[in-house]
Amino acid sequence: MTVALRDTPVTPDVVAAHGIRTDEYDRIVELLGREPNFTELGVFSLMWSEHCGYKYSRALLSEFPSTGPQVVQGPGENAGAVDVGHGFAVVFKMESHNHPSAVEPYQGAATGVGGILRDVFTMGARPIAMLDSLRFGALDDPHVRYLFRHVVRGVGDYGNCVGVPTVGGEIVFDDAYAGNPLVNAMCLGLIRHEDLMRASAAGPGNAVYVLGASTGRDGIHGASKLASTELSADTVESRPTVQIGDPFTEKLLLEATLELIESGAAVGVQDMGAAGLTSSSSEMAARAGTGIEIDVALVPRREPGMTPYEVLLSESQERMLVVARPDQEPALMAIAEKWDLPCTRIGIVTDDDLWRVLEDGEEVCRIPVAALVDEVPRYVREVQEPSYLAEVHGSMPDPDEITRIDPLAALEGLLSAPTIASKRWVWEQYDHHVQTNTILGPGPAGAALLSIKGTPGALGVSTDGNGRYVYCDPRRGGALAVAEAARNLATVGARPLGVTDCLNFGNPEKDAVYFQFAEAVRGIAEACRAFDAPVVSGNVSFYNESPKGAIYPTPTIGMVGLLEDVEARPRGGGSPGDSLILIGRDGAHLGAGSLLAEVLGIVAGRAPAVDLDAERRHAEIVRELVRGGVAVSAQDVSDGGLAVTAAETCFGLPAACGIEIELPEAEGGPHGAMFGEDGARYLLVVPAERRDLARQRLDSGAVPWREAGRVTSDGRIRFRDVGERPREELERRWRNAISDRMETMEDER
């Protein structure tokens, strides 16, 4: 859409071009008591967009648990925070930058990292780690390789330049994401409780400042046009709506913001991210119950001739809105000068509950703050279960078709599948040790571990999701995403404290998508209550559709947990003669799983059943065995079932070691036991001298378990009565699957 002058007539076509429905426009007129001018229409198009206003999702999100004794800050601020003891809190949030990354992958990913960093340090917390959750189409597609390559570079370059390590995450490759990749970024920061800053424009008479980069035309309509609509067949026209990042300015802004918060010079701070100056100023006023007046003529600009419309809608990066008392201006300006950052007073906090915008003293916008923030339409739809679910649930392949699959050939195929294979090609581009907090970083481990300096404890953190499960069973799939994240924390000895989420779905105006979203939210809520892990922050990303269709519904869960004593972490390793103990029942579930999806090439059946009581009890026992040193390593059984988990466990042992797995006898062959993705299961490595301790604890815990195998000295991965392969051969397939594709195949933009 071409940006016009501020006196452009507001016609029905102009209203429609801004994504505002006729009934919504009528409501705007009612709230204003008049017709909006062109600039005001642009402002409403941002604040009432799905990306900013959550009009299709907010009512359902109220089902999430969001309180608890550990919660320091729940939803509603830039990020959430939970207590980690010793006077510290961890501040964390996850956000999406999906459509920008589809249009311009390097800058889309880079600015996604920049935005989530700012959400954390505007709270006064120093970022200590990043994680990412990425989803792409099949790597055999040259354009997918182009997107993958540049998204990874964007994530790595920005984080490396700012000096924040990327310590973990997940990467999935599936045709469902070919037309619409998902780029979700999570950030964590540490802060003392008393230093926590809120994004509030409190105190009429206080001054409003812009700190950081100047404002340009990049990112205009990023929230309302690019993030709140489906991708078109021609994405080139959307490139001007993608922001341009500058990590070096971000680093200066980080240090300056933390210093001004620590000094007490700021009353409130907010990132100027989605919807830029418009959202930051109006939301800060809404939180404080005040009004705000700004003069866009005072906003530093890097392009000539910008209209108020463009200044207000710009999403230029590396900018902060700061509210400060007038008597603190010298301190604020001194900090800005120290860090070589522009800092300009552009307005004032008022007591009239109005959001007023001037240009050289002439009023160009006059809108009640509540009309922008509190009066956003809320749509709650009543929809029926979509018909595709009955078809999916009833389309399991013939069991005879499964039994004809060679199990070891299937294992080779799974370990070579990019979703399961080693992500070494990615992690080697990230600095994951800067700041020296990283104890366990990227790799086969399901969770990262970060030291909390000044305390004996450590943070466990994981991101997880499974779009296939949610597509086949929305409610189960939502709960399983939470359970998987909790399992990953258990393997490093951490107990869950809180959750952030990134809910990636298609167009909510379509019945099937809205049903998927509503049911997934309910599943997430049930699981979070079971694990006592309230949702303290998050993001909804709708309209993830392209001419190729909608993505799988993909809620991504970021979970943070606490290991009170870092010395109780798993040490890894293993020796011949050590036991491999399977906690949980033997696998049987092959619906909607990796074996079917990767080997048979279908997505069908049901997601695994969810037993949240078993998930909680089994996780507690695993934590106890890890913390007590009874198990030297633990891994949850998930994608690819026991066979893949056993192989990955073997890859973590000394080079000469192998493993032998015993499988239960089952009618129809070993496929269910090897590849079933049933929940609440773990594979532990227990040294021979601690085997009796493990048995005693497991028997007293009344959980299903068995000794599934042992570590050997012959360098073979063996499934008794099925067959074996050299560890070296399987590990080579697993380790090189992605790098071989990226180094031998050409990309295509």
Summary of the structure (lengths in Angstrom):
residues: 749
radius of gyration: 26.1
end to end distance: 23.9
largest distance: 83.8
contacts: 2967
relative contact order: 0.13
helix: 40%
strand: 23%
